[in-house]
Amino acid sequence: MSKKIFMRGNEALAEAAIIAGCRYFFGYPITPQNEVPAYFAMRLPQVKGTFLQAESELAAINMVFGASAAGARVMTSSSSPGISLKQEGISYLAGAELPAVIANIMRGGPGLGNIAGAQGDYFQATKGGGHGDYRIIVLAPYSVQELADLTVLAFDLADTYRMVCMILGDGYLGQMSEPLVLPKPSSKHFDKSGWALNGAKGREPHIIRSLRLNPEHALEDLNVKLQKKYQTVAQNEIRYEEYKTDDAEYLLVGFGICSRIIKAAINGLRDKGVKAGLFRPVTLWPYPYQALQNCAKNVKKVLVVEMNAGQMVEDVRLALNGAVPVDFIGRMGGMIPEVEDIIERIESYAA
Amino acid sequence: MQLNTKNQLQENLIFTRPSSLNARPHHFCPGCGHGIVHRLLAELIDEFDIRQNIILVAPVGCGVLAYFYINVDGCEAAHGRVPAVATGLKRVHPDNIVIGYQGDGDLLAIGIAETIHAANRGENITIIFINNALYGMTGGQMAPTSLVGQKTKTSPYGRSVEEAGYPLKACELLATLAAPVFIERTSVHSIKQIIKTKKAIKKGLSNQIKGKGYSFIEVLSMCPTGWGMKPQAAVEWIETHMVPYYALGNLRDR
């Protein structure tokens, strides 16, 4: 048995990245993720890595671009407004097919918003964010343990598919401390010698670019290739959790920190004899449409709970395609849904 | 041609294409200065014998296809982010020679933060800055380096100080910083200046090879198309208009 330790979410994220072999971090201060760069600043010199506080989010994401092009495992982290600034760079990473891990410890928006945890960046993370037709893998942890585990996975996914993998947490998850067992490093090996830049020694030069001036034989070809890759990801990498769904009459759907509140509500409802269960997508892209459809087959109603105005609920409606009525509870601006409100809403369906 | 001792015809070429320069037609306009700087860079890569150690970071702008012309590992950067991308590359591979190639909009407008901070960190990289006083790739808009009174697509009545302030001087700005080891402004509008440009880039590369730190070479360069001039007139315009404002010479060499 590995030892359980007590760690803050943001620090567990950074330590897990180091376990995963990440030796380069470029970032810019923003609350509520500041413990991530601070931890890297402390730890990376100890493992002969490089921590660099960039002059901006734009510089940080483009330093990530350079380090990734050089073949290194590299990451950056930020929170909502900072992630908005990184979107151009994310599009360039997608166009150049470079792997990178990006953590978004979400805060309340829009604009400067506040520093409380929120889930208002679901659309931005899963539906694009930057320009052009591209996808990034989005992982949504709901505990400090899962945050650490998914961080190790994120590096493998990024390297496997040469694409950006985002860890979509929030300020509450980043700031809270929980016991966890530190994850083990992955045993996978990734050979980047076929594309990474390190000087053309005894080989043809490698070129990392997204510019494809010819529409017919270059840029559309690249796009077709990218879409094929995204299809493969959607086939292979869907992850989700079901909780007490076997006999559920009411299905609750939530991601990240929100699903912990939902679990508490489900336990409260079960105590009262109401059969409720949780479907929790772990990958927000690719989204588990089919698994959700299957899970909701025998339920009377679906209730989606989010810390936003209703973003993932659109994917739930897409998955269920009218087969089951879908209701929604959302709190915004850093507010957290109450267990009692969820219980009350579910009870109102039976009344 | 000359006859050798075996009475066979033998070539005796005294001017050839540098082996680091790819034999492919370039996209630059007639009279453009980019081709000259590309050639100088390729000659120096040959002379230092570092072709297999280079990573060249190309900007958004007319220089973007540099990786097609120079036979080295190449990397694109988003507009203005060459120094950031170069920083990422160099931090991972400190033994590679990382060269950033940028234009004036890229380096002094959208990318001025990256320019100043990479210089201020003293990144061990070499930045080659092509100053042609406008945005060439997008069709000739006003740049931070466009001269007062200069007519461009976006300053059709001439750059006015009231509207747009004064042209930025990159070398003088960077010379306020402690970290850079080499800062020099040259030009490619005459043979003499082309030779000086080659010397400056040579110093910039040798500084990096020795691990000395950040080197910055600004090159005044012709853009006949953007300036609406014939190539010969463009050469003269550098002498009569640009050089008086952008003084040629070294500002830092240590």
Interface residues (C-beta under 8 A of the other chain):
Chain A: Y24 F26 T50 L52 A54 E55 S56 L58 A59 A60 N62 M63 V64 F65 G66 A67 S68 A69 A70 G71 A72 V74 E88 G89 Y92 A96 L197 N198 G199 A200 K201 G202 P205 H206 I207 I208 R209 S210 L211
Chain B: R51 Q52 N53 I54 I55 V57 A58 V64 Y67 F68 N71 V72 D73 G74 C75 E76 A77 A78 G80 R81 P83 A84 V85 A86 T87 G88 L89 K90 R91 V92 H93 N96 I97 A113 E114 I116 H117
